[in-house]
């Protein structure tokens, strides 16, 4: 059989497919961290003799399968092959189906070793190493080569039909993608340029920053060329990542458009949804004794998995229907189908955060991936939040109140160390050189004690104690990697203090994510200047950059700077009346639907109240704090083609981007702010760090993030080549050359008096 028809599978993946059985059990258990697991393996192997080999590469074939992996250790003198597993607490509390899986793995390795060395038999051992005590429990057996070969062949035979099916799917998929045609009669202006650049980036294995105007069809224009590049570049998976739910829907819609052009296209599309939104039984624990969809999950998974292959688009609704029909958890069915799908749509965190599932799968399986990041101007702020963590003293106090006595003692030591930190940092806001050693040591002792207690008692953890535990663990992980890319600070609010490790430059964390993909394309209407994103996100030096030509003309959008109004904080009270007058005169001149953006809810409320009092004849509706999905939909429903009025919204909020109101649904916008982040101690520390690292403190902290929000908000007005509209940029600073240079090139901007429509 030719190599082209071989299906390569890792030992672990093979056994997980064929040997997993019983319940899904995801109750919180104090399992070791990745670092503790690595350290535990090192301790065990260091205890072995001089002839002991570690990380033994093994491989073998069975029919079309090529099975490979690394056994943890082999002692030739004892003819003993070991598989090492680390854990915490009592071994008896480990579910039996885990042990079953571990034996399956070591037996496959045993067969591969016998075949490689020509052995008649081999001694096999599962070594369970308890992290806390350092105690080893060794379970041994001796198996003959013929017996292990029969077991191996049985494992492989149960996977071969699936592997054959997957090979056929890949061959058919690549053949169809090679012949795939663009789904529309012609490219939109600008869309071809985007598509060609994305195709070239994937053909050369480079990353790409693509600034492309709203309205050119960026989603189809980025997904289609990656699909076309996939066969030649042997791309296994395409990850389409979005910042918000509407972005995921746009990706699903784009896939549907591409599929509609070729209804027989064998392309599997999967949507990943957050667990709290996909959970059918939020009041139950993720384990068989509590949740009916966890009970017998792995026994029913094969049928559900096979049925899922018959559904071309596994969106949230389809996964729910399949999961309920087969009695399995829809969320974890989705996680399983990520292994067998071609295009996977999800949030940024699935690839970029510390425990990202899609990144981990790609590394584990050796996939070649192409990653598409939509609305990528959000990546800096989102990535900073992924690698930041905080803990407040109130949470510590609540955890102590709920803790059992043995845990309460170590939390008291945390409180004592916290008190010393408070004494050393008495200011309302203070930056520390690092997390204090005493506090870090006390937190490590506390989380270790909580882990041990839970492992021994196997009881549910109090919510307050669990929240503290998770926050403390996150802070410890960030302390391990603390450096110039982050700040450690203490904020005081009355008697309460919060300690935070705050990431300011995500680059060190994200760089491996870019390197781990065949290509990553970040695209948005606002990715300028490119060096801001390249610097902060840690993109490769050979990253390409394209600024796609706009399909729109200056004649479509009248952009005016109201240069005699200041929206600076100290001038806001004085700005309200001229802003109200400008809006009223523009509305009277051209009635229709408008959006008015303000820098805060307080500013918005003051402006809306004055405008309503002065101009009660104009319909007004407002964005409120913490609106539900239904309330947000109701806000947008007011923008009907025949409608009239002004919607008041906060810049950078739900209605400032990702909102599509074409034609008469929206004919203008008023942006009464530069969108600059608030001037506060945290941002001033951020500015100082940006100045030290990049020589552009003010621009990187305030100007670039602010203007991105402004351009996004204004971009709601012109959505198609037929749209006409008006935008008012209300603040004298918009007239400054450094600010105007950051506005889209196709805009033709003029400066008007405060009351000239």
GIWOMO-V981377 format. One record per run of one state. SS is the DSSP state (2 for helix, 1 for strand, 0 for the rest). FROM is the first residue (numbers start at 1). LEN is the number of residues. If there is no record, write none. Layout:
BEGIN
{{SS;FROM;LEN} {SS;FROM;LEN}}
END
This chain:
BEGIN
{{0;1;2} {2;3;3} {0;6;1} {1;7;4} {2;11;9} {0;20;5} {1;25;1} {0;26;8} {2;34;13} {0;47;5} {1;52;11} {0;63;2} {1;65;11} {0;76;4} {1;80;8} {0;88;3} {2;91;3} {0;94;2} {2;96;22} {0;118;3} {1;121;10} {0;131;5} {1;136;9} {2;145;34} {0;179;12} {2;191;14} {0;205;3} {1;208;4} {0;212;6} {2;218;16} {0;234;3} {1;237;6} {0;243;2} {2;245;17} {0;262;7} {1;269;3} {0;272;3} {2;275;4} {0;279;8} {1;287;1} {0;288;9} {2;297;12} {0;309;4} {1;313;2} {0;315;1} {2;316;11} {0;327;3} {2;330;8} {0;338;5} {1;343;5} {0;348;1} {2;349;4} {0;353;4} {2;357;9} {0;366;3} {1;369;5} {0;374;2} {2;376;11} {0;387;2} {1;389;4} {2;393;10} {0;403;2} {2;405;20} {0;425;4} {1;429;4} {0;433;4} {2;437;21} {0;458;5} {2;463;18} {0;481;5} {1;486;8} {0;494;2} {1;496;8} {0;504;3} {2;507;9} {0;516;3} {1;519;6} {0;525;5} {2;530;8} {0;538;6} {1;544;4} {0;548;6} {2;554;3} {1;557;6} {0;563;6} {2;569;21} {0;590;3} {1;593;6} {0;599;2} {2;601;14} {0;615;5} {1;620;3} {0;623;6} {2;629;9} {0;638;7} {1;645;6} {0;651;12} {2;663;3} {0;666;2} {1;668;4} {0;672;9} {2;681;14} {0;695;2} {2;697;18} {0;715;10} {1;725;6} {0;731;1} {2;732;4} {0;736;1} {2;737;4} {0;741;8} {1;749;4} {0;753;5}}
END
